[in-house]
Amino acid sequence: MPEDKNVFGEELETCSTNPMSGFFWDGCCRAGAEDLGMHVVCTEVSEEFLEFSKATGNDLSTPNPDFDFPGLKPGDRWCVCTQVERGNG
């Protein structure tokens, strides 16, 4: 299996391990066939991004202990989706 690379063809670097990020919860923004959202972009989140995300139905700022998710705060790094899977309705 080929090694994951960044957009420059270089070794993929860790985005965040505190909080743990990535579709595979390994800190890297990489995706596989099962990742319909393609979590491949590492970003540093701002208050404005968190407010927008929450307003559009993806609350990333509220902790969710069921998933061991501490909630994000401005300045945290996070793997975001490049596409959104929509229903057929």
C-alpha positions in Angstrom: 0.0 0.0 0.0 1.4 3.4 -0.9 2.4 5.8 1.9 0.1 8.8 2.3 1.6 12.1 1.0 0.6 15.8 1.3 -0.2 18.0 -1.7 3.5 18.5 -2.3 4.2 14.8 -2.5 6.0 14.9 0.8 5.5 12.7 3.9 2.2 13.4 5.6 2.6 15.3 8.9 0.4 15.1 11.9 -2.4 17.7 12.2 -3.4 17.2 15.8 -3.2 14.7 18.6 -4.5 17.0 21.3 -7.4 16.9 20.5 -7.0 13.8 18.4 -8.1 14.4 14.9 -8.5 12.6 11.6 -11.0 10.2 10.2 -8.9 7.3 11.6 -8.3 9.1 14.9 -4.5 8.9 14.3 -3.8 12.7 14.2 -3.4 12.7 10.4 -5.7 14.2 7.8 -6.0 11.2 5.5 -9.0 9.3 4.1 -10.0 5.9 2.9 -12.9 4.6 0.9 -15.1 4.6 4.0 -14.6 8.3 4.7 -17.4 9.8 2.7 -16.5 13.4 3.9 -12.8 13.1 2.9 -11.3 14.5 6.1 -8.0 15.6 4.3 -7.5 19.3 5.2 -5.8 20.3 8.4 -6.9 23.7 9.7 -6.6 25.8 12.8 -10.1 26.6 13.8 -11.3 30.1 14.8 -14.3 31.2 16.8 -16.0 32.2 13.6 -15.4 28.8 12.1 -16.8 27.0 15.2 -19.9 29.3 15.2 -20.5 28.7 11.5 -20.0 24.9 11.9 -22.4 24.8 14.8 -25.0 26.9 12.9 -24.9 24.5 9.9 -25.4 21.4 12.1 -21.9 20.3 12.9 -21.2 21.3 16.5 -17.5 20.9 17.0 -17.2 23.1 20.1 -19.4 21.1 22.5 -17.7 18.2 24.3 -19.2 14.7 23.5 -17.9 12.3 26.2 -19.6 9.3 24.4 -17.0 9.7 21.7 -14.2 10.9 24.0 -14.4 14.2 22.2 -13.4 17.3 24.3 -14.9 19.9 21.9 -12.7 22.3 20.0 -11.7 25.8 20.9 -10.2 28.6 18.8 -6.6 27.7 17.9 -7.1 24.0 17.9 -6.0 22.1 14.8 -8.6 19.8 13.1 -9.1 17.7 10.0 -12.0 19.1 8.1 -14.0 17.6 5.2 -13.5 18.5 1.6 -17.0 17.3 0.7 -20.3 16.6 2.4 -22.3 13.5 1.7 -26.0 14.5 1.1 -29.0 12.3 1.3 -31.1 11.6 -1.7 -34.2 13.4 -0.3 
